Amino acid sequence: MKAATQPLHDRLDAHFSGYDLGDEAQYRAFLLAHAAAFLPIEQALDEAGASRLWPEWTAMRRSEALVADLAELGADVPPAMAVPTFASDAEIAGATYVLEGSRLGGKLLDRTVGTHLPRRFLSHRSPLAWRDFVAQLERFMPSSVERTRAATAAASVFGCFLDAAD
């Protein structure tokens, strides 16, 4: 999955690395761009049954942390953008891969956020270690068909974040 989505991941990283997260206005803009995509994608995963695949799903969710950070910064939640629906376990797995993978980047970015700024979203930790999460992904992609579905779903989620970033 990583190889299939690497170009999209690189584009997204390049865009979001341009923000100075020590600056309140830029950090707010960074979180608003994330919220426009993240909140409806996480909701779509709820509706698709992510908790059926991931018993830890409730603890993995970060929407509340993101909304709380925005509120503390005096920002309203942006309108939700249109996001895909996820109809199969492989699609749920692919979409979740992107959200969980963003947590790794969030760990690095958290260090650059101004000490006076809220950081619930970027510092939120998953109950699953990344390697355990990736190992579990394999259960939902036993064939090339499922791996393709997962990669397509992951690419669509990256696309939503790229659209939100623009």
C-alpha positions as CSV (number, residue, x, y, z in Angstrom):
1,M,0.0,0.0,0.0
2,K,2.8,2.3,0.8
3,A,4.3,2.1,-2.7
4,A,0.9,2.6,-4.3
5,T,0.2,5.8,-2.4
6,Q,3.7,7.2,-2.0
7,P,3.4,9.9,-4.7
8,L,0.2,11.3,-3.1
9,H,1.8,11.1,0.3
10,D,4.8,13.0,-0.9
11,R,2.6,15.7,-2.5
12,L,0.6,16.1,0.7
13,D,3.7,16.2,2.9
14,A,5.2,18.9,0.6
15,H,2.1,21.0,1.0
16,F,1.7,20.7,4.7
17,S,5.4,21.2,5.4
18,G,5.1,24.8,4.3
19,Y,3.1,25.7,7.5
20,D,4.9,27.3,10.4
21,L,3.1,25.5,13.3
22,G,4.7,27.8,15.8
23,D,2.6,30.6,14.4
24,E,-1.0,30.6,15.7
25,A,-2.6,31.8,12.4
26,Q,-0.7,29.2,10.3
27,Y,-1.4,26.4,12.8
28,R,-5.1,27.3,12.7
29,A,-5.1,27.2,8.9
30,F,-3.2,23.8,9.0
31,L,-5.9,22.4,11.4
32,L,-8.8,23.8,9.4
33,A,-7.4,22.2,6.2
34,H,-7.1,18.9,8.0
35,A,-10.6,19.2,9.6
36,A,-12.3,19.7,6.2
37,A,-11.2,16.2,5.1
38,F,-10.4,14.4,8.4
39,L,-13.8,14.9,10.1
40,P,-16.0,13.6,7.3
41,I,-13.6,10.7,6.5
42,E,-13.6,9.6,10.0
43,Q,-17.4,9.8,10.0
44,A,-17.6,7.8,6.8
45,L,-15.5,5.2,8.4
46,D,-17.8,5.1,11.4
47,E,-20.7,4.6,9.1
48,A,-18.9,1.9,7.1
49,G,-18.3,-0.1,10.3
50,A,-14.6,0.6,11.1
51,S,-15.3,-0.6,14.7
52,R,-16.1,-4.0,13.2
53,L,-12.6,-4.3,11.8
54,W,-10.8,-2.4,14.6
55,P,-12.2,-3.1,18.1
56,E,-10.0,-0.2,19.2
57,W,-11.7,2.2,16.8
58,T,-13.3,4.4,19.5
59,A,-9.9,5.0,21.0
60,M,-8.3,5.5,17.6
61,R,-10.7,8.3,16.6
62,R,-9.3,11.8,16.7
63,S,-12.2,14.0,15.6
64,E,-13.0,15.2,19.1
65,A,-9.4,16.2,19.6
66,L,-9.3,18.1,16.3
67,V,-12.6,19.9,17.1
68,A,-11.3,20.8,20.6
69,D,-8.1,22.2,19.2
70,L,-10.0,24.3,16.7
71,A,-12.4,25.6,19.4
72,E,-9.4,26.6,21.6
73,L,-8.0,28.5,18.7
74,G,-11.4,30.3,18.2
75,A,-12.0,28.6,14.9
76,D,-15.3,27.1,13.7
77,V,-15.3,23.6,12.2
78,P,-15.1,24.1,8.4
79,P,-17.8,22.7,6.2
80,A,-17.4,19.0,5.5
81,M,-16.2,18.2,2.1
82,A,-17.6,15.4,0.1
83,V,-15.7,12.2,0.8
84,P,-16.0,8.6,-0.5
85,T,-18.0,5.9,1.1
86,F,-16.2,2.7,2.0
87,A,-18.2,-0.4,1.1
88,S,-15.8,-3.3,1.8
89,D,-13.4,-4.3,4.6
90,A,-10.5,-3.6,2.2
91,E,-11.7,-0.1,1.5
92,I,-12.1,0.6,5.2
93,A,-8.6,-0.8,5.8
94,G,-7.2,1.4,3.0
95,A,-8.8,4.6,4.4
96,T,-7.8,3.8,7.9
97,Y,-4.3,3.3,6.7
98,V,-4.1,6.9,5.7
99,L,-5.6,8.3,8.9
100,E,-3.4,6.1,11.1
101,G,-0.3,6.9,9.0
102,S,-1.0,10.6,9.5
103,R,-0.5,9.9,13.2
104,L,3.2,9.2,12.5
105,G,3.6,12.5,10.8
106,G,1.7,14.2,13.6
107,K,4.2,12.9,16.1
108,L,6.9,14.7,14.3
109,L,4.9,17.8,13.7
110,D,3.8,18.0,17.3
111,R,7.3,18.9,18.2
112,T,7.1,22.1,16.1
113,V,3.8,23.4,17.5
114,G,4.1,26.5,19.6
115,T,4.1,25.6,23.3
116,H,1.2,28.0,23.8
117,L,-1.0,26.2,21.2
118,P,-3.3,23.2,21.7
119,R,-2.0,20.0,20.4
120,R,-4.6,17.3,21.2
121,F,-5.0,16.3,17.6
122,L,-1.3,15.9,16.7
123,S,-0.3,14.4,20.0
124,H,-3.2,11.8,20.1
125,R,-1.8,8.3,20.4
126,S,-3.3,5.2,19.0
127,P,-4.0,2.1,21.2
128,L,-2.2,0.2,18.4
129,A,1.4,0.5,17.6
130,W,2.0,1.2,13.9
131,R,3.6,-2.2,13.2
132,D,0.7,-4.0,14.9
133,F,-1.8,-1.9,12.8
134,V,0.0,-2.8,9.6
135,A,0.2,-6.5,10.5
136,Q,-3.6,-6.4,11.1
137,L,-4.2,-4.8,7.7
138,E,-3.1,-8.0,6.0
139,R,-6.2,-9.7,7.3
140,F,-8.4,-7.4,5.2
141,M,-6.4,-7.7,2.0
142,P,-5.8,-11.5,1.5
143,S,-5.9,-11.2,-2.3
144,S,-4.7,-8.9,-5.1
145,V,-8.3,-7.7,-5.6
146,E,-8.6,-6.6,-1.9
147,R,-5.2,-5.0,-2.0
148,T,-6.3,-3.0,-5.1
149,R,-9.5,-1.9,-3.4
150,A,-7.6,-0.9,-0.3
151,A,-5.0,1.1,-2.3
152,T,-7.8,2.8,-4.3
153,A,-9.6,3.8,-1.1
154,A,-6.3,5.1,0.4
155,A,-5.6,7.1,-2.7
156,S,-9.1,8.6,-2.6
157,V,-8.5,9.7,1.1
158,F,-5.2,11.2,0.1
159,G,-7.1,13.0,-2.7
160,C,-9.5,14.5,-0.2
161,F,-6.7,15.8,1.9
162,L,-5.0,17.3,-1.2
163,D,-8.3,19.0,-2.1
164,A,-8.7,20.3,1.4
165,A,-5.1,21.6,1.3
166,D,-5.8,23.6,-1.8
